[in-house]
Amino acid sequence: MMEKQQYAVGDIVRMKKTHPCGSSEWEVLRTGMDFRLKCQGCGHLVMMPRTKFEKMVRAIVRTNGTPAE
């Protein structure tokens, strides 16, 4: 069984779909039942349920300011 990925405030994640501004990278501002994300291109803020977030995330780009392994 695959281990659940852990997400933390400050992580930069790459999503499957690009934002209309052209960026596909988002900063995690809040975790829990809902995730609050900030677009790294235009600064747009969105809230989405954890289930939708986990389906849409492709990779963690940076973990709290440090590059992911």
MARMAR-708736 format. One record per atom (N, C-alpha, C, O, CB): residue in one letter; atom name; z, x, y. Coordinates in nm, 3 decimals. Each point is the difference from the previous one (the first is absolute). Glycine has a CB too. Example, Ala and Ser with C-alpha at 12.3 -4.5 7.8 and 13.67 -1.06 7.14 Angstrom:
2
[node 'A','N',[0.780,1.319,-0.569]]
[node 'A','CA',[0.000,-0.089,0.119]]
[node 'A','C',[0.000,0.090,0.120]]
[node 'A','O',[0.066,0.104,-0.002]]
[node 'A','CB',[0.059,-0.293,-0.115]]
[node 'S','N',[-0.197,0.154,0.222]]
[node 'S','CA',[0.006,0.082,0.119]]
[node 'S','C',[0.073,-0.077,0.109]]
[node 'S','O',[0.017,0.051,0.111]]
[node 'S','CB',[-0.232,0.067,-0.174]]
//
This chain:
69
[node 'M','N',[0.000,0.084,-0.119]]
[node 'M','CA',[0.000,-0.084,0.119]]
[node 'M','C',[0.000,0.088,0.125]]
[node 'M','O',[0.069,0.102,0.005]]
[node 'M','CB',[0.053,-0.285,-0.130]]
[node 'M','N',[-0.200,0.142,0.225]]
[node 'M','CA',[-0.010,0.079,0.123]]
[node 'M','C',[0.123,-0.025,0.088]]
[node 'M','O',[0.046,-0.113,0.015]]
[node 'M','CB',[-0.298,0.105,-0.027]]
[node 'E','N',[0.302,0.116,0.071]]
[node 'E','CA',[0.116,-0.011,0.088]]
[node 'E','C',[-0.041,-0.060,0.132]]
[node 'E','O',[-0.107,0.032,0.053]]
[node 'E','CB',[0.214,0.166,-0.164]]
[node 'K','N',[-0.024,-0.288,0.166]]
[node 'K','CA',[-0.030,-0.062,0.129]]
[node 'K','C',[0.002,0.104,0.111]]
[node 'K','O',[0.092,0.082,0.008]]
[node 'K','CB',[0.005,-0.300,-0.087]]
[node 'Q','N',[-0.199,0.214,0.164]]
[node 'Q','CA',[-0.009,0.092,0.114]]
[node 'Q','C',[0.108,-0.037,0.103]]
[node 'Q','O',[0.022,-0.117,0.029]]
[node 'Q','CB',[-0.273,0.150,-0.068]]
[node 'Q','N',[0.316,0.068,0.093]]
[node 'Q','CA',[0.101,-0.022,0.103]]
[node 'Q','C',[-0.062,0.024,0.137]]
[node 'Q','O',[-0.069,0.100,0.022]]
[node 'Q','CB',[0.254,-0.031,-0.180]]
[node 'Y','N',[-0.161,-0.161,0.250]]
[node 'Y','CA',[-0.049,0.012,0.137]]
[node 'Y','C',[0.118,0.008,0.094]]
[node 'Y','O',[0.101,-0.066,-0.022]]
[node 'Y','CB',[-0.312,-0.060,-0.035]]
[node 'A','N',[0.200,0.207,0.161]]
[node 'A','CA',[0.110,0.018,0.095]]
[node 'A','C',[-0.053,-0.016,0.142]]
[node 'A','O',[-0.118,0.020,0.026]]
[node 'A','CB',[0.238,0.134,-0.185]]
[node 'V','N',[-0.031,-0.191,0.249]]
[node 'V','CA',[-0.035,-0.010,0.142]]
[node 'V','C',[-0.048,0.137,0.047]]
[node 'V','O',[0.064,0.101,-0.027]]
[node 'V','CB',[0.106,-0.288,0.065]]
[node 'G','N',[-0.282,0.189,0.031]]
[node 'G','CA',[-0.057,0.125,0.047]]
[node 'G','C',[-0.116,0.050,-0.084]]
[node 'G','O',[-0.074,0.088,0.044]]
[node 'G','CB',[0.296,-0.033,0.045]]
[node 'D','N',[-0.239,-0.110,-0.210]]
[node 'D','CA',[-0.114,0.039,-0.084]]
[node 'D','C',[-0.130,-0.045,0.064]]
[node 'D','O',[-0.006,-0.105,0.065]]
[node 'D','CB',[0.150,0.089,-0.272]]
[node 'I','N',[-0.249,0.095,0.188]]
[node 'I','CA',[-0.135,-0.038,0.042]]
[node 'I','C',[-0.076,-0.031,-0.128]]
[node 'I','O',[-0.010,0.084,-0.089]]
[node 'I','CB',[0.015,0.061,0.302]]
[node 'V','N',[-0.059,-0.267,-0.222]]
[node 'V','CA',[-0.072,-0.042,-0.121]]
[node 'V','C',[-0.145,-0.029,0.032]]
[node 'V','O',[-0.034,-0.040,0.112]]
[node 'V','CB',[0.246,-0.054,-0.206]]
[node 'R','N',[-0.300,0.114,-0.006]]
[node 'R','CA',[-0.141,-0.035,0.014]]
[node 'R','C',[-0.023,-0.130,-0.075]]
[node 'R','O',[0.036,-0.012,-0.117]]
[node 'R','CB',[-0.107,0.256,0.137]]
[node 'M','N',[0.011,-0.342,0.048]]
[node 'M','CA',[-0.026,-0.130,-0.060]]
[node 'M','C',[-0.143,-0.006,-0.054]]
[node 'M','O',[-0.085,0.080,0.039]]
[node 'M','CB',[0.252,-0.188,0.117]]
[node 'K','N',[-0.193,0.011,-0.246]]
[node 'K','CA',[-0.133,-0.016,-0.058]]
[node 'K','C',[-0.102,-0.043,0.105]]
[node 'K','O',[-0.113,0.049,0.000]]
[node 'K','CB',[0.219,-0.108,-0.219]]
[node 'K','N',[-0.066,-0.033,0.307]]
[node 'K','CA',[-0.092,-0.049,0.104]]
[node 'K','C',[0.030,0.070,0.132]]
[node 'K','O',[0.115,0.029,0.031]]
[node 'K','CB',[-0.134,-0.252,-0.147]]
[node 'T','N',[-0.088,0.250,0.193]]
[node 'T','CA',[0.021,0.059,0.132]]
[node 'T','C',[0.030,-0.111,0.100]]
[node 'T','O',[-0.048,-0.112,-0.015]]
[node 'T','CB',[-0.107,0.305,-0.041]]
[node 'H','N',[0.233,-0.160,0.157]]
[node 'H','CA',[0.032,-0.091,0.109]]
[node 'H','C',[-0.125,-0.014,0.087]]
[node 'H','O',[-0.082,0.092,0.003]]
[node 'H','CB',[0.331,-0.027,-0.006]]
[node 'P','N',[-0.268,-0.178,0.073]]
[node 'P','CA',[-0.117,-0.013,0.087]]
[node 'P','C',[-0.020,0.116,0.098]]
[node 'P','O',[-0.113,0.026,0.043]]
[node 'P','CB',[0.143,-0.271,-0.063]]
[node 'C','N',[0.078,0.316,0.057]]
[node 'C','CA',[-0.014,0.113,0.092]]
[node 'C','C',[-0.060,0.122,-0.070]]
[node 'C','O',[-0.039,0.097,0.067]]
[node 'C','CB',[0.236,-0.182,0.063]]
[node 'G','N',[-0.206,0.083,-0.263]]
[node 'G','CA',[-0.062,0.111,-0.074]]
[node 'G','C',[0.098,0.086,-0.078]]
[node 'G','O',[-0.041,0.081,-0.082]]
[node 'G','CB',[-0.133,-0.081,0.255]]
[node 'S','N',[0.304,-0.016,-0.148]]
[node 'S','CA',[0.101,0.081,-0.068]]
[node 'S','C',[0.045,-0.068,-0.130]]
[node 'S','O',[0.009,-0.123,-0.006]]
[node 'S','CB',[0.067,0.216,0.229]]
[node 'S','N',[-0.048,-0.014,-0.326]]
[node 'S','CA',[0.054,-0.057,-0.124]]
[node 'S','C',[0.141,0.054,-0.027]]
[node 'S','O',[0.056,-0.023,-0.107]]
[node 'S','CB',[-0.290,0.002,0.014]]
[node 'E','N',[0.291,0.092,0.192]]
[node 'E','CA',[0.135,0.055,-0.015]]
[node 'E','C',[0.100,-0.079,0.081]]
[node 'E','O',[-0.024,-0.036,0.116]]
[node 'E','CB',[-0.074,0.263,-0.155]]
[node 'W','N',[0.213,-0.254,-0.024]]
[node 'W','CA',[0.105,-0.082,0.062]]
[node 'W','C',[0.135,0.069,-0.018]]
[node 'W','O',[0.025,0.064,-0.101]]
[node 'W','CB',[-0.157,-0.275,0.056]]
[node 'E','N',[0.218,0.196,0.145]]
[node 'E','CA',[0.137,0.052,-0.008]]
[node 'E','C',[0.092,-0.113,-0.042]]
[node 'E','O',[-0.008,-0.110,0.053]]
[node 'E','CB',[-0.038,0.285,0.126]]
[node 'V','N',[0.134,-0.147,-0.276]]
[node 'V','CA',[0.097,-0.099,-0.047]]
[node 'V','C',[0.118,-0.001,0.098]]
[node 'V','O',[0.067,0.101,0.019]]
[node 'V','CB',[-0.136,-0.068,-0.264]]
[node 'L','N',[0.093,-0.149,0.309]]
[node 'L','CA',[0.110,-0.013,0.095]]
[node 'L','C',[0.119,-0.073,-0.061]]
[node 'L','O',[0.112,0.014,0.048]]
[node 'L','CB',[-0.278,-0.015,0.138]]
[node 'R','N',[0.143,-0.078,-0.292]]
[node 'R','CA',[0.107,-0.076,-0.064]]
[node 'R','C',[-0.036,-0.023,-0.145]]
[node 'R','O',[-0.115,-0.030,-0.032]]
[node 'R','CB',[0.176,-0.081,0.250]]
[node 'T','N',[0.037,0.125,-0.307]]
[node 'T','CA',[-0.020,-0.028,-0.142]]
[node 'T','C',[0.096,-0.109,-0.043]]
[node 'T','O',[0.097,-0.030,0.070]]
[node 'T','CB',[-0.174,0.267,-0.114]]
[node 'G','N',[0.052,-0.295,-0.071]]
[node 'G','CA',[0.085,-0.108,-0.052]]
[node 'G','C',[-0.090,-0.104,-0.064]]
[node 'G','O',[-0.102,0.033,-0.060]]
[node 'G','CB',[0.282,0.008,0.237]]
[node 'M','N',[-0.142,-0.168,-0.163]]
[node 'M','CA',[-0.084,-0.109,-0.050]]
[node 'M','C',[-0.133,-0.003,0.076]]
[node 'M','O',[-0.105,-0.030,-0.057]]
[node 'M','CB',[0.311,-0.104,-0.006]]
[node 'D','N',[-0.199,0.166,0.192]]
[node 'D','CA',[-0.120,0.008,0.085]]
[node 'D','C',[-0.013,0.141,0.052]]
[node 'D','O',[0.100,0.070,0.020]]
[node 'D','CB',[-0.081,-0.314,0.045]]
[node 'F','N',[-0.141,0.286,-0.042]]
[node 'F','CA',[-0.027,0.132,0.058]]
[node 'F','C',[-0.055,-0.019,0.140]]
[node 'F','O',[-0.084,-0.087,0.022]]
[node 'F','CB',[0.039,0.187,-0.251]]
[node 'R','N',[0.093,-0.020,0.324]]
[node 'R','CA',[-0.056,0.001,0.134]]
[node 'R','C',[-0.078,0.129,0.013]]
[node 'R','O',[0.052,0.109,-0.024]]
[node 'R','CB',[0.139,-0.251,0.122]]
[node 'L','N',[-0.317,0.129,-0.058]]
[node 'L','CA',[-0.091,0.115,0.007]]
[node 'L','C',[-0.058,0.013,0.139]]
[node 'L','O',[-0.023,-0.099,0.070]]
[node 'L','CB',[-0.030,0.072,-0.313]]
[node 'K','N',[0.028,0.152,0.282]]
[node 'K','CA',[-0.062,0.030,0.130]]
[node 'K','C',[-0.130,0.076,-0.025]]
[node 'K','O',[0.001,0.104,-0.065]]
[node 'K','CB',[0.225,-0.098,0.183]]
[node 'C','N',[-0.337,-0.058,-0.067]]
[node 'C','CA',[-0.130,0.065,-0.015]]
[node 'C','C',[0.003,0.133,0.075]]
[node 'C','O',[0.044,0.006,0.115]]
[node 'C','CB',[-0.161,-0.230,-0.137]]
[node 'Q','N',[0.069,0.330,-0.044]]
[node 'Q','CA',[-0.001,0.132,0.062]]
[node 'Q','C',[-0.118,0.018,0.096]]
[node 'Q','O',[-0.004,0.096,0.076]]
[node 'Q','CB',[0.117,-0.006,-0.278]]
[node 'G','N',[-0.208,-0.183,0.198]]
[node 'G','CA',[-0.115,0.007,0.090]]
[node 'G','C',[0.029,-0.065,0.134]]
[node 'G','O',[-0.018,0.061,0.105]]
[node 'G','CB',[-0.131,-0.060,-0.303]]
[node 'C','N',[0.193,-0.129,0.194]]
[node 'C','CA',[0.015,-0.076,0.124]]
[node 'C','C',[0.143,-0.043,0.030]]
[node 'C','O',[0.027,-0.054,0.108]]
[node 'C','CB',[-0.257,-0.024,-0.143]]
[node 'G','N',[0.323,0.099,-0.059]]
[node 'G','CA',[0.140,-0.036,0.024]]
[node 'G','C',[0.034,-0.144,-0.032]]
[node 'G','O',[0.112,-0.044,0.028]]
[node 'G','CB',[-0.113,0.214,0.145]]
[node 'H','N',[-0.094,-0.246,-0.231]]
[node 'H','CA',[0.025,-0.141,-0.035]]
[node 'H','C',[0.111,-0.010,-0.104]]
[node 'H','O',[0.004,0.080,-0.094]]
[node 'H','CB',[-0.245,-0.136,0.144]]
[node 'L','N',[0.331,-0.041,-0.034]]
[node 'L','CA',[0.112,-0.020,-0.093]]
[node 'L','C',[-0.027,-0.122,-0.088]]
[node 'L','O',[-0.043,-0.104,0.049]]
[node 'L','CB',[0.204,0.209,0.116]]
[node 'V','N',[-0.136,-0.092,-0.294]]
[node 'V','CA',[-0.014,-0.112,-0.093]]
[node 'V','C',[0.121,-0.006,-0.094]]
[node 'V','O',[0.063,0.101,-0.029]]
[node 'V','CB',[-0.314,-0.082,0.042]]
[node 'M','N',[0.281,-0.140,-0.059]]
[node 'M','CA',[0.101,-0.021,-0.103]]
[node 'M','C',[-0.073,-0.054,-0.122]]
[node 'M','O',[-0.089,-0.085,0.013]]
[node 'M','CB',[0.277,0.040,0.158]]
[node 'M','N',[-0.151,0.093,-0.290]]
[node 'M','CA',[-0.058,-0.056,-0.121]]
[node 'M','C',[0.102,0.004,-0.113]]
[node 'M','O',[0.085,0.089,-0.005]]
[node 'M','CB',[-0.315,-0.017,0.079]]
[node 'P','N',[0.221,-0.169,-0.165]]
[node 'P','CA',[0.093,-0.001,-0.114]]
[node 'P','C',[-0.020,0.123,-0.088]]
[node 'P','O',[-0.109,0.055,-0.008]]
[node 'P','CB',[0.109,-0.306,0.011]]
[node 'R','N',[0.108,0.295,-0.067]]
[node 'R','CA',[-0.002,0.119,-0.087]]
[node 'R','C',[-0.111,-0.008,-0.105]]
[node 'R','O',[-0.069,0.099,-0.023]]
[node 'R','CB',[0.315,-0.074,0.059]]
[node 'T','N',[-0.264,-0.141,-0.099]]
[node 'T','CA',[-0.100,-0.013,-0.106]]
[node 'T','C',[-0.140,0.030,0.052]]
[node 'T','O',[-0.077,0.071,-0.065]]
[node 'T','CB',[0.222,-0.242,-0.048]]
[node 'K','N',[-0.180,0.117,0.230]]
[node 'K','CA',[-0.131,0.024,0.059]]
[node 'K','C',[-0.014,0.147,0.040]]
[node 'K','O',[-0.105,0.061,-0.022]]
[node 'K','CB',[0.096,-0.300,0.105]]
[node 'F','N',[0.115,0.296,-0.025]]
[node 'F','CA',[-0.002,0.141,0.042]]
[node 'F','C',[-0.027,0.090,-0.120]]
[node 'F','O',[-0.085,0.089,0.007]]
[node 'F','CB',[0.246,-0.141,0.179]]
[node 'E','N',[-0.090,0.029,-0.297]]
[node 'E','CA',[-0.014,0.086,-0.118]]
[node 'E','C',[-0.140,-0.010,-0.062]]
[node 'E','O',[-0.048,0.097,-0.059]]
[node 'E','CB',[0.293,-0.124,0.016]]
[node 'K','N',[-0.311,-0.089,0.057]]
[node 'K','CA',[-0.137,-0.015,-0.051]]
[node 'K','C',[-0.100,0.072,0.090]]
[node 'K','O',[-0.100,0.053,-0.048]]
[node 'K','CB',[0.164,-0.273,-0.053]]
[node 'M','N',[-0.036,0.221,0.233]]
[node 'M','CA',[-0.097,0.053,0.096]]
[node 'M','C',[0.013,0.150,0.026]]
[node 'M','O',[-0.095,0.062,0.049]]
[node 'M','CB',[0.096,-0.284,0.053]]
[node 'V','N',[0.114,0.282,-0.133]]
[node 'V','CA',[0.019,0.142,0.030]]
[node 'V','C',[-0.075,0.086,-0.101]]
[node 'V','O',[0.002,-0.027,-0.120]]
[node 'V','CB',[0.224,-0.022,0.221]]
[node 'R','N',[-0.293,0.153,-0.051]]
[node 'R','CA',[-0.076,0.089,-0.087]]
[node 'R','C',[0.076,0.129,-0.027]]
[node 'R','O',[0.004,0.047,-0.113]]
[node 'R','CB',[-0.217,-0.144,0.202]]
[node 'A','N',[0.275,0.155,0.016]]
[node 'A','CA',[0.070,0.127,-0.017]]
[node 'A','C',[0.097,0.023,0.116]]
[node 'A','O',[-0.017,-0.056,0.108]]
[node 'A','CB',[-0.180,0.150,-0.233]]
[node 'I','N',[0.299,-0.012,0.099]]
[node 'I','CA',[0.088,0.045,0.108]]
[node 'I','C',[-0.061,0.128,0.054]]
[node 'I','O',[-0.020,0.097,-0.074]]
[node 'I','CB',[0.231,-0.202,-0.030]]
[node 'V','N',[-0.242,0.106,0.234]]
[node 'V','CA',[-0.062,0.117,0.063]]
[node 'V','C',[0.109,0.101,0.037]]
[node 'V','O',[-0.011,0.118,-0.032]]
[node 'V','CB',[-0.180,-0.261,0.120]]
[node 'R','N',[0.296,0.095,-0.020]]
[node 'R','CA',[0.111,0.086,0.039]]
[node 'R','C',[0.131,-0.075,-0.025]]
[node 'R','O',[0.008,-0.121,0.020]]
[node 'R','CB',[-0.150,0.238,0.154]]
[node 'T','N',[0.243,-0.044,-0.218]]
[node 'T','CA',[0.131,-0.058,-0.024]]
[node 'T','C',[0.095,0.047,0.110]]
[node 'T','O',[0.033,0.118,0.008]]
[node 'T','CB',[-0.074,-0.124,-0.259]]
[node 'N','N',[0.084,-0.086,0.336]]
[node 'N','CA',[0.091,0.032,0.110]]
[node 'N','C',[-0.040,0.125,0.076]]
[node 'N','O',[0.083,0.086,0.028]]
[node 'N','CB',[0.098,-0.195,-0.156]]
[node 'G','N',[-0.310,0.118,0.162]]
[node 'G','CA',[-0.047,0.112,0.081]]
[node 'G','C',[-0.044,0.123,-0.078]]
[node 'G','O',[-0.056,0.093,0.059]]
[node 'G','CB',[0.205,-0.177,0.112]]
[node 'T','N',[-0.124,0.088,-0.303]]
[node 'T','CA',[-0.044,0.115,-0.080]]
[node 'T','C',[-0.115,-0.044,-0.090]]
[node 'T','O',[0.004,-0.112,-0.052]]
[node 'T','CB',[0.228,0.215,0.058]]
[node 'P','N',[-0.334,-0.019,-0.028]]
[node 'P','CA',[-0.113,-0.039,-0.086]]
[node 'P','C',[0.047,-0.033,-0.141]]
[node 'P','O',[0.086,0.069,-0.056]]
[node 'P','CB',[-0.238,0.075,0.191]]
[node 'A','N',[0.095,-0.252,-0.194]]
[node 'A','CA',[0.035,-0.040,-0.136]]
[node 'A','C',[-0.060,0.100,-0.099]]
[node 'A','O',[-0.101,0.064,0.030]]
[node 'A','CB',[0.111,-0.307,0.038]]
[node 'E','N',[0.052,0.257,-0.187]]
[node 'E','CA',[-0.048,0.093,-0.102]]
[node 'E','C',[-0.139,-0.038,-0.044]]
[node 'E','O',[-0.058,0.067,-0.086]]
[node 'E','CB',[0.292,-0.025,0.009]]
//
